[in-house]
Amino acid sequence: MSLNLKQSLTICSLFFILQNAFAQLGFSHEIGVIAGPVQFRSDFGQRLNEENNIGNTGIGIGIVHYINFSYRSDCNCYTADTYFNDHFKLRSEISWNKTQLDHFGRWVDPSMTSINSDRLRAHSGEANNFDVGMQLEFFPLSIRAFSSHRGAWAPFISLGTHFTTSSPKGFTSFGDGDIFNPDNIFQPWINASPDFPIDLDVINAWSVVSSVGVRYKLTILSDLMLDLRFQYYFSDWIDGLNHELPSNKFNDVLIWLNFGYIYYLD
């Protein structure tokens, strides 16, 4: 078994152990599915270019689980009326996202006719990420009041950490088509980087995740959810590309607008 697979299985095991520990305390549970478009902002394309951000858009899907501290499943009753119980939920998630990556912006504009521009136009990639993690969600309005009224709205914000296993891909149609041939790659990357700027090995990395969203009470036992997520990876290799040019100032970032359906189990 490879080290990357062992690490992923360890994280997943800790994830389920923690969920089971909360379940033993009698708190109620919610489960749901999420899906929506993702923007993967990386070393592909011109930084802070809107065409690049929109062009490098993919899809994400996931399964979410919530610990609802305001209600007890073992007695079908509300928990102690504390601020934490009425305003916080613990969200756990397993998700996957995929984005086809290309270069957009001024350096690949048709007016650019240099060989280096041709190299950029010929270069593409793929971000392919498996995520597992937790977020603590804060609801400024009462969770109890929201749970008892159909048609109610409940805005929230969240913060947490995720563990990502990334399997990036890279391609080029320039020259002999070998992505690891330095003659086929944008030469300023080669000149500025002590190491080769492309690495397509499996990558494990942690990230910080923050989101803002809202729930709509569809029925007493189900909600619809809209969630806008910002995810900052503690690695610049998630897309398989990492160069040392001055324009490379940030690690890889994911922005995900997801739509969800949440069902109350207890």
N, C-alpha and C positions, 0 to 999 in steps of 0.2 A: 504494500500500500504506500503510495507516495506521501511525502510530507504535507503537500498542499491538501490532499484529501483527508489526511488525519486531522489537520487543523480545522478544516471545515466541519468534519464530523464532531470534533470536540466542542466547537462553538454551538452547533445545533443541539448537542446533548445538554450543555449548560442551559441553553434556551428552554428546553422542555423540562428540565429539573426545576428551574425557577418557576415556570408556569404551574407545575404540579404542587410546588410549595404553597403558592398563593391559593390554589384550588382547595388545599387542605384547610385553609382558614375560613372557608365557607363563603367567600365573596362570589358574586354572580359573574357570568361570562357572556361575552358577545363574540360573534365570529362573522367575518365578512370577506368579500372579494373586492379588489380594486383594479382599475385599468385606466390607461390614458396615455397621451403623448409625452415624450421626454425630450428635452434639449440637452445634448451632451456638449459641454463647452470645454475644449481641450486645446492641444497644440495644432490641431488641424484648422487651417484657414486663418484669416486675419482676426486678431484679437479685438473685441468690442465692436465687431462688424455685425449689423443686424441680419444681413443676407446670410452670413456664415452661421449665425445662431439658428435661424429658421431652417437653413438648408440641412444642418446636422441634427435632424429631428427623428426620433425613433419611437418605440413603443415599450411600455412597461406593464406588467401584470403582477398581482400578488395576492396572498392570503393574509388577513389580519385577525388578531385575537385581542380582546380587551378584557381586563379585569375591572369590573364596575364596583367600586368601593361603597357605593350608596345603598346597595341591596345585598341581602344574604340569601343564597340559594338553599341553605340547609333548613331555613325556617320560613321562607317566602315572606320575609319582613325587611323593613328598612334597617340599616345599621345605625349606630350612634350618630346623632346629628352634629357632626363636626364640619369645619370648613373644608378640610382635606377630603373627606368622604363625599361632600356635595359638589366639589369643584375639580376633582382630578380623576383621571383614568390612566391605567398603564396599558400601553399598546405594544404588542409584539407582532413581528412581521417576517414573513418569508416572501421574497419577491425576485423578479428577474426582469432585466431590461436589455434591449438590443438597439443599437443605432448604427446605421451606415454612415461612414465619415468621409467627407470630401473637402477639398480646399476651395474656399470662396473668398472674394475680396479683391483688392487692387492688384495683388501679385499674380493672379491668374486671369486678369481681365484680358479680353481678346487683343487689346492694344499692346499687351506685353508679349514680345516675340523672341525673348532670349531663350537659350537652352534651359536655364534654370526654371523659367516659367513653364516650359514644356514638361520638365521633371515634376513640378508641383501638380500640373493638370493631370499627369499620368498616375499620380499617387493617390491611393484611397485606403480605407481601413474599415474596421468594424469593432465597436465596443460591445462586449457580451458579458454581462455581469449578473452574478447570483448574490443576493443580499439576505442577511439575517440580522435582526437587531430589535432594539426596544426604544420607545419614546414615552415620555411622561406628558400627557395632554392636560392642559389647563382650560377649563370652561368658566369664563367670568360670570355666566348666569347659572342658576341652580340646576343641577343635573336632575334632582327629584322633580322639580316643576316641569322640566322638559319631558321627562319620561311619562308623565301622566296626561299629556295633552297632544292629541293628533293635530298636525298642522303647525306645531311649534318649531322654532328655529333655535339652534344652539351653536354660536361661534366658538372656536377654540384656537389655541396656539400650542405648539409642542416643541420639545427638544429631546434629543437622544443620541445614541451611538449605534452604528451598524458595522458589521464585518462583511467585507466584500471579497468574493473570489472572481477574478476577471480573467477571461480567455480572449484577449484581443487578436485581431487578424490584420494583416497588411498586404497590400497588393500594389503592383506597378505594371504599367504597359509600356514603360520606357525601356529602350535598349533590349537586352535579352530577357526582360521580365523578372529578373531576380531581385527581390526586395532587399536582399542583403549585399548586393553589389554596390559599392560606394559610388561607382560611376552613374548609377541610375537614380541617385538620391540628390535632393536639393543641396548644392555644394556648401552654402553658408552653414548648414547644420553640421556637416562633416568638419569644416574648418574651425567651428566654434566649440565643438564637443570633444572632450578627451576620449570618450567612449562612443561606440556606434549608437546613433540616436534612436534606433528601432530595436525593440525587444518584444517578441511575441510569445514568450513563455507565460505560463499561468502565474498570475500575481495575486497575492493576498494583501489586503490593506484595511485599515480602520477608517471610518469617516464620522463626521458629526452631521446630524440631520436636524433641520428645523423646518417647521411648516405652519401654515395658517389655513384655517378651513372653517367649514360650517356643516352642521347636520340639520336634516329636515325630518321631522317625525312623520313617517309614512303611515304606520299603524302602531299600536301599543307595543308590538314586539319587533318592529323593524324600522330602520332609518335609511335615508339616502344621505350620501356624504360627498362633498366637494372639498378637495385638499390640494393646496399648492405647496410643493416641497422644494427646499434648497438643500443639496447634499454636497459637502466639501470633503474630498478624499485626502487623506494624509499620504498621498503618493501622486506623482506626475506620470506614472507608467500605466494607468488604467486603460488608456487608449492604445498602448504599445508604442507611443512616440514621446520622446523627451529630449529636447535640444537645449542648448545653452545660449541661444540668442537673447539679447536684452529684452525682446518682446515677450519672452517666456517668464512671466512674473508670478504666475499662480499655478497651483496644482489643479488637477482635473476637477470639474464641477458638473453636477447633474441638477437640472431643474425639471420637476415632474408635476404636471397637472393631472391628478387622478380623480376618477369618479368611482364611488363605492356603494355597495349595498351591505348593510349591517343587520344581522339578525340576533335577537336576544335569546340565549339558550335557557336561561333560568329566570 
